[in-house]
């Protein structure tokens, strides 16, 4: 039987504990960064390994499916291996898988190592957030959460510029090789500085393999269904089949989890009102955070024609705003009701998202500057207070399971948000383009100005369709403008969903900001 008293949050926070925690944050940063640096360089990898275009997306999808399956298992692995050895072991496997990815010579080999990478990386993220409430007393948790939060949201921001620069300067292999040295250093430091607890093999007794298969099947088919829905259609047989399998497997998993005394994942945490509210906020944050990080590169690449390095330079503004805001967020989080901070954070984040819903085909760095500043300032207040709401009042032995679920909700929110965004872009672009054509045929100068059409073509036009020469000039402009308007609609939808999160805050119970630990 392991000694659970060692896991008290009142554990004295020595310098070595802080060093170990920073090492954990570094490992988490590598896992999150890996998704973004690879995303920007997929065309390069496709060319190098001669991958069929219709299979290319599986390089990312394989990682994301494995990651989303691993995240809720973090609680079980923590009970089995302890937090220290779970982190060290996962990071070592992540480093080995990264080396395998870099050495891959064909598609199947690369995808296999990406699955291993995703599964090992998936446990690193919730491990860090559970460590905040296991390793530190109340008065230190705000600072620890901020360190973890800054790195968690900074990784997607710097990912595009890092991936573009590495591929352009060296080769695509370095997208994976950069994980090796930092990963090994972080694993070594963590193994020497994190608190030591006894491994508990009894956690394997009566292991529920059926629940594991049901959970993995649910999350994998859900991820695949959401990925394919925008292109195949939400009511296509393939998508409906995937989502139906996800629902059936998820229902069976939930039923078995509630019937067993030692469930694989403790879903009973959702019975805690604050954890439920915090998880809802995490889900909505996933929609806004992943959605914004997805929409900006789409616009900058397909509308403005920027490469990965240029996109990264534009998006760096958000990361800088996060870093500048972090000290203020720590100070306020220690003294202010997390419900109030959460409501203000999501309101400000929604405003920042809505500010991007008015772009035109000529929008670039200047037009994106202030919306990024607003979002960057808001993100820390959308992450820190909800984390305290969700995990801050739970007993220490429930935190690892709860942290896995809390982080899973953010990833699921991101997956659903991106599916909705892609659906809007795929289905609305053509219809909006047709509407722009009608406006041009009616001589609408505002539309001509929006799409950047030569004004003399529009003013000289009387009625009916344009001739072949005029159409050749206007058609690419109209298509681009239609895509921009569809992207604007996606921004607005994400903003509205983010604003709706404020409703959930009203149902949270007060969380003390006083230092209530020894």
N, C-alpha and C positions, 0 to 999 in steps of 0.2 A: 504494500500500500504506500503510495507516495505521500509525502508530507505536504498537505495543501496549505499549511500555515506559512510556508515559505513564500507563498504567492501574494502575501498581503501587500496592498498598495502603500502601506506605511513603511515598507522596506526603505532602509536608509539609502538615500541617493548619493552614493559616493562618486568620485570623479570617474572611476572605472565603469560604473553603471552608465553614466552619460556617454562615455567613449563607446561602450558596447551598443547603446541605443543609436548613436550617430552612425555606427557601422551598419546597423540594421536599416537605417534610412537610406544609406548609400546603396545597399543591395536592392531595396525597393525601387529606388530611382532607376537603376539599371534595367529592372524588369519592365517598368512603364515606358522608359525611353526606347526600349528595343522595338516596341510596336511602331512607334512614329518614325524612327530612323529607317526602318525597312520599308515603310509605306511609300516614302518619297523616292525610293530607288528600285521599285518593282520592275519598271521597264528595262533597267540595266541588267537586273538578274535574269529577266526573261530572255534577253538577247544572249547573255553569256551561257546559259544552260539550255537554250533552244526549247523553251517551254511553250506549249500551245496557249494562245491568249485566253481560251475559255477555262483553263486550269490555273491561271496565274493567281487569281484571288485566293486560292486555297493556301498559299504561303502565309497569308494573314489569318484566314479563317481557321486553319488548323491550330494556330497559336491561341486565338481567342476562345475557341471551344474548349481546349484543354485548360486554359486559365479559368474560365467561368465554372468548370467542373471542380477544379481544385480549391477555389476560394471558400466554398462552404464547408470543405473538409478540414479546414485549418484547425477548428476546435478539436476534432478527433485526433489529428496528428500532434497537437500540442499536449493533449492528455497522454498520448502514447510515448512521445519522444522528449517532452519538455520543450519549452519555448526556445531554449538555447540550441539544442541539437536539431530541432526542426529547422530553424533558420540556417544554421551552418550547413546541414545536409542539403537543404533545398538550394542554397546558393552554390554549393559545389556542383550539384547536378546541373544547375543553370549554366555554370561556366563550362562544364564538359559538353553540354548540348550546344552552347555557342561555338565552341571549337569544332564540333561536328558539322554545324551549319556552314561555317567558313570553309571547311574541307569538302563539302558536298560537291559531287560532280554531276548529279542528275536530279530530276524533280522529286522522285520518290524518296530519295535519301534526305533531301532538304526538308521535305514535309515531315518525315519521321522525327528528325531532330527538332523541328519547330514544335511538334506536339510535346516532346520532352521538355523543351524550353518553356512552353506555356504552362504546363502542369507544375513545374518547379517554381516558376515565377509567380504563379497564382497564389501560392501560400505565403509569399514574402510580404505582400501588401497588407492583408489583414493581421499578420503577425506583428507588424510595426504598430498598428493602431491599438491592438490589444496590449502591447507592451507599455503603451502610455499609461494605462490604468492599472497595470500590474507592477511596474517598476517604480512609479513615482507617486508621492503623496499629492493630495489635492492641489496644493499651492504651486506645484511644479508641472502639473498636467497641461496647463495652457501653453507654456513654452514648448513642451515636448510635442504637443499636437501641432503647434505652428511649424516646428522644424519638419515634421513629417508631412504636414499639409502643403507647405511651400514646395517641397521636392515633388510631391505627388502631382501638383498642378503645373509645376514648372517643366516637368519632363515632356508633356505633350507640346509645350510652347517652343522649347529649344530643339525638339526632335527633328522638325523639318530642316532647320538650318544645319544641324549636326549631320544628318543623313546626306543632305546635298553636298556639303563640304567634303565629307569623307569619300563619297563616291567620285566626286569631281577631282579631288586631289590625289587619292590613292586608288582604291578599287572597292567593289561591293563587298569583298571579303572582310574589310575593316568595319563594316556595320556590325559584325559579330565579334571580331577580334578585340574590339575596344572593351568588351565585357570581361576579358580574361584577367588582366592584371588587377583592376579595381575589385573585381569579384573575389579573387583569391585573398587580397589584402583584407577586405571587409570580413570574409569568413574567418580568417586567422585572428583578427582583432576581436571579433565577437566571441569566438571560442575561448578566448583568454579573459574576457572582461564581463560577459553576461553572468548573472547568478546561476549557480549550479544546483540542479535538482535531480532526483533519481528518476530514471526511465521507468515507466509503469507498464510492463507487458500485459497486465491484467486487462488493459483497455481492448486487447484483441479477443478476449474471451467473449464468445457469442457474437462475433462481428457479423453485422447484417449485410451480407453480400447482395441480397435482393434489393434492399434500399439503395445501395450504391449503384446498382445497375439502373434502377428506376430514376434516380436523381441524374445520373450521367446521361441517360437517354432523354430525359425531359429537357435538360439544359442544352444538349447537343442539337436535338431536333428543333428546339425553339430558336437557337442561334442560326441554324441553316434556313429555317422558314423565314425569319426576319431578313436574312441576307438576300434571299431569292424573291421575296414578295414584290419589291418595286419593279423588277424587270419582268418576272413571269406573271404578275398580277396576284392580288390578295385572294382571289377566288379561283385561282388555277388549282387543278387537282394535286399537283406536287406540293404547293404551299399549304393547302388545306390538309393534306396528308401529314405534313411535317408538324403543323400546329396541333392537329388532332392527337398525334402521337405524344407530343409534348404535354398536352392536357391530361391524357390518360395516364402516362408515366408519372407526371407530377402529382395527380390525385392519389395514385397508389402509394407513392413515396410519402405524401403527407399523412395518409391513413396509417401506414406502418409506423411512422415516426411518433404518432400520438398514441399508438397501442403498446409500444415497447418501453420498458423501464430505463433502458440505456440506448436511446436512439442514436443513429449515426450523426444527425444534426439536430440540435435542440430547437425545434420550431416553437416550443413554448415561450421562448423569449418574446415572440410577438404579442404575448398576453400582457407584457409590461407596456403601459400606455406610452410612456416617454420613448421607449425603444421603438414602438410602432411609428410614432410621429417622426422620430429621427430617421427611421428607415424610409419613410415616405419622402422626407426632405432629401435624403441621399439619392433616391430614385429620380426625383425631379432635377437635382443637381447634375446627375448623369446625363439627362436629356440636354440641359443647357450647356454643360461643360464639353461633352463629347460633340454635341451638335455644333457649337461655335468653332471648335477646333477642326471640325470637318468642313463646315461651310466656307471658311476663309480660304483654305487652299483650293477648294473647288472654284471659287470665284476668281482668285488670283491666277490660277493655272489656265482655266478654260475661257475666261473672259479677258483677262489682262495679258495672258501669255507669259507669265513669269516662270522661271525655273525654280527648283527646290530651294536653292540658296537664297534667291531673292524673296521667295515666300517666307522663309525663315526669318529674314531681316525685318520684314513687315510685322510678323507675328511676335517678334521679340518684345514689342511694346507691352503686351499683356504680362509677360513674365517680369519685366522691370517694375510695372505697377504693383504686382503681387509682392515683390521683395520689399519695395518701399513701404507698403501698407502693413507688412507683417508685424513690426514692433507695435504699431498702434492697435492692431487686432489683438495682440497678446495682452496689452495693458487693459483694453476694454473688456476682454473676455474674463479677466480675473475679477472685475468689479461690477459687471452688468448682467442682468438676467439674460440667460441664453435665448429665451423665447423672444425677447425684444431684439436682440442682435440678429437672430435668425430671420425675423420678419423684415428688418431693415436691410439685411444682406440680400435676401431674395427679391425684395422690391427694387433695390438698386441694380441687381443683376438683370432683372427683367427690363429695366429702363435701358441698360447698356445693350441688351440684345435687340430691343425695339429700335434703337438708334441706327442699327445696321440694316433696317428694313426699308431704307429710302435711298439705296444706292442706284447709280445709273452706270451704263457701260464704261464711263470714263473714271469712275471712282477708283482711287488707289490709296497710297499711304496716308495722304493728308485726310481724306474722307474717313479712313478707318482709325485714325489716331485716337480721337476722343471716345468713340465707342469702346475701344480696347482699354483705355484708361479706366472708364467707368466699370467695365467688367472685371478688370484686374483688381481694382479696389474692392469690389463686392465679393469676389470669390472666396477670400479668406473668411469673411463673415458668413458665407454659405457652407463652409466646411468645419470650422472650429466649433461654433455653438451647437450645430446639430450632432456633432460627434459627442459632445458632453451630454446632450439630451439623451442620446441613444445608449451610451456606455457608462456615463459618469455615475449612475446610481445603482448599477448592477453589482451583485456580489462578485469578487474576483474570479471565482471558479466558473462563472457563467460568461465572463468577458471574451475568452477566445472564440467560443461558438457564436456569440452575438456579433463580434467583430467580423467574422466571416460572412454572416448574413447581411450585416450593414454594408460591407464593401460589395457584396454580390448585388445588392439593390442598385448601387450606383452603376455597375457594369451593365445590368439589365436595362436600366434607364437609358444608358448610352446606346445600346443595341436597338432598342425600340425607337429612340429618337432619330437615329440615323436612317432606320427603315422608313419612318414617316417623312423625313427630309427627302430621301431619294424618291419616294412615291410622288411627292409634290413636284419635284424637278422633272421627273419622267412624264407625268401626266398633265402638268399645267403648262409647260413650256410651249408646246405647239398651239394650244388654245389661246394663250396670251399673245403668241406671235400672229395668229389670225386676227385677233382684235386690233393689234397694231397696224396690220395691213389695211383694215377697214378705215382706221383713223387717217392713215396716209392718203387713201383714195378719196377721203372727204376733205383733204387739204388741211388737216389739223397740224398747225405749226408747233404746238407743244409736243406732240408725239415726234415730229421731225427733229425737234431739238433734243428730246430724250434719247433717241436712237443714234443721234449724230449724223442724220441724213443731210446731204447737200440741199440747202433750202431752195435753190433755184429749181430743182427737180420737182419738189412738192408744190411750189407756188405756180409753176408753169403748167402743172397738171390740172386738167379740167374735171373730168369724170370718167368712170369706168376703170379698167385695169391699166397698168403701166405697160409700156412697150418692152421688148426683150432687153434692150440696152439698159433701160432704167431699172428693170427688175434685177438684172445682174448686179447693178450697183447696190440696190436696196436690200436684196434678199439676205446676204450675210449679216447686215446691220440689224435687220428685223429678227433673225434667228438668235443673234447674240442678246438683243434687248429682251426677247421673250424669255430666254434663260435667266437673265438678270431679274426680271419681274417674278419669275418662279422662285428664284433664290430669296428674293425679298419676302415673298409670302411664307417661305420656310422660316426665315428669321422671325417673322411676326408670330407664327404659330408657336415656335419655341419660347418666345417672350411671354405669350399668353399662358402657356403651360407652367412656366417658371413663376409667374405672378400668382397662379392658383395655389402654389405651395404655401402661401401665407395663410390660407384657410386652415391648413393642418396645424399650424403653430398654435392656434387658439385652443386646441384640445390637449396641449402638453401641460404637465404639472410643473410647478416651480421647482427649480434645482438650485440648491444653495451655492453661493459663490464663496462662502467662507471656507477657511481651511478646517475641515472637520476630521482630519486624521492626525495621528500622533506624530 
